[in-house]
Amino acid sequence: MRDVILAAAGQAAAENTPISAHQAANEQGSDVVSQIRDARSAGLTEGIRQGSMQERERIKSILMAESAKGREALAQYFAFETDFAAEIALGALTKSPAARGSLDQAMANEVKPRLGPGGERSSAERPRMISTEDIYARRRAAVAAASRQ
């Protein structure tokens, strides 16, 4: 388009008659319109390609960052659900607390009771038995002591 306008302007200067850009574009007719349409289409295609590449790089830099370790869910939220710049998302990730570990890790650190084949205790220690008679006797004594006061 610019070349067409410059050519028309050069022709007008040579003829010494003023011509507008609109007149120059109309003189070329549909050829200029198709060139403009093609240029816009090519520009749109290239813009989409570059935008996609930049978005992939942003997502990759957020998810693969060292500060995303232990904060995977938050990193995925920043990468896919927001339009934060990677630097802002990484700054927020460094300020948030990291996960302490999974349930499997926590359970691995727990002391496991040693049970026998039937589920009973394997040690010689006798299990404590609950005596309902003893519980009721203590309650009666407590009620009697409270009623005397």
C-alpha positions in Angstrom: 0.0 0.0 0.0 2.8 2.4 0.9 4.6 1.6 -2.4 1.4 2.4 -4.3 0.9 5.7 -2.5 4.6 6.6 -3.0 4.4 5.7 -6.6 1.3 7.8 -7.1 2.8 10.7 -5.2 5.9 10.5 -7.3 3.8 10.5 -10.5 1.8 13.5 -9.2 5.0 15.3 -8.4 6.3 14.6 -11.9 3.1 15.8 -13.5 3.0 18.7 -11.0 -0.6 17.9 -10.2 -1.6 17.2 -6.6 -3.1 13.8 -5.8 -4.4 12.4 -2.5 -3.6 9.0 -1.0 -7.3 8.1 -1.3 -7.2 8.9 -5.0 -4.1 6.9 -5.5 -5.7 3.9 -3.8 -8.8 4.2 -5.9 -6.8 4.3 -9.1 -5.3 0.9 -8.3 -8.8 -0.5 -7.6 -9.3 -3.9 -6.3 -5.6 -4.8 -6.6 -4.8 -2.6 -3.7 -7.8 -3.9 -1.7 -6.6 -7.5 -2.2 -3.1 -6.5 -1.2 -4.3 -4.9 2.0 -6.5 -8.0 2.7 -3.5 -10.3 2.2 -1.2 -8.2 4.3 -3.7 -8.1 7.1 -4.2 -11.9 6.9 -0.5 -12.5 6.9 0.0 -10.1 9.9 -2.8 -11.7 11.8 -1.4 -15.2 11.2 2.1 -14.1 12.3 0.7 -12.3 15.3 -1.1 -15.4 16.4 2.0 -17.6 15.9 4.2 -15.2 17.9 1.6 -14.8 20.7 1.3 -18.6 21.0 5.0 -19.0 21.3 5.3 -16.3 23.9 2.4 -17.8 25.9 4.1 -21.3 25.9 7.3 -19.7 27.1 5.4 -17.9 29.9 3.7 -21.2 31.0 7.0 -23.1 30.8 8.9 -20.6 32.8 6.3 -20.6 35.6 5.8 -24.4 35.8 9.5 -25.3 35.5 10.8 -22.7 38.0 12.6 -23.7 41.1 10.1 -21.7 43.2 7.2 -23.8 41.8 8.5 -27.0 43.6 6.2 -27.7 46.5 3.7 -25.2 45.1 2.6 -27.0 42.0 -1.1 -26.3 42.3 -0.5 -22.6 42.7 2.0 -22.5 39.8 -0.6 -24.2 37.6 -3.2 -21.7 38.6 -0.9 -18.8 37.8 0.1 -20.4 34.5 -3.3 -21.4 33.1 -5.9 -19.3 34.9 -4.3 -15.8 35.0 -2.5 -13.6 32.5 0.2 -12.5 35.0 3.6 -12.0 33.6 6.0 -14.9 34.5 8.1 -12.6 36.7 5.0 -11.6 38.8 3.8 -15.2 39.1 7.3 -16.3 40.2 7.5 -13.5 42.7 4.1 -14.6 44.2 5.2 -18.2 44.3 8.4 -17.4 46.3 6.3 -15.5 48.8 3.8 -18.4 49.3 4.6 -21.3 51.7 5.7 -24.6 50.1 3.8 -27.8 50.7 5.2 -29.7 53.6 4.8 -33.1 52.0 2.3 -35.6 50.9 0.1 -37.8 53.0 2.3 -40.8 52.1 5.4 -39.0 53.4 3.6 -38.2 56.7 2.3 -41.7 57.1 5.8 -43.1 56.5 7.1 -41.2 59.5 4.4 -42.5 61.9 5.2 -45.2 64.4 3.4 -48.3 63.4 2.0 -50.6 66.1 3.3 -54.2 66.0 0.3 -56.4 65.9 0.1 -60.2 66.1 -1.5 -62.4 63.5 -5.0 -61.9 64.9 -4.6 -58.2 65.4 -3.7 -58.5 69.0 -0.7 -56.9 70.6 2.4 -58.9 70.2 4.1 -57.6 73.4 3.6 -59.2 76.8 1.8 -56.1 78.0 -1.7 -56.8 79.0 -4.3 -54.5 77.4 -6.2 -52.2 79.6 -9.8 -53.4 80.1 -12.6 -51.0 80.7 -14.7 -51.9 83.8 -18.1 -50.5 83.6 -18.8 -51.5 87.2 -15.8 -49.5 88.3 -16.9 -46.5 86.3 -20.4 -46.6 87.8 -19.0 -47.0 91.3 -16.9 -43.9 90.9 -19.9 -41.9 89.6 -22.0 -43.0 92.6 -19.3 -41.9 95.0 -18.9 -38.6 93.2 -22.7 -37.9 93.4 -22.8 -38.9 97.1 -19.9 -36.6 97.9 -21.5 -33.7 96.0 -24.9 -34.2 97.7 -23.2 -34.1 101.2 -21.8 -30.7 100.6 
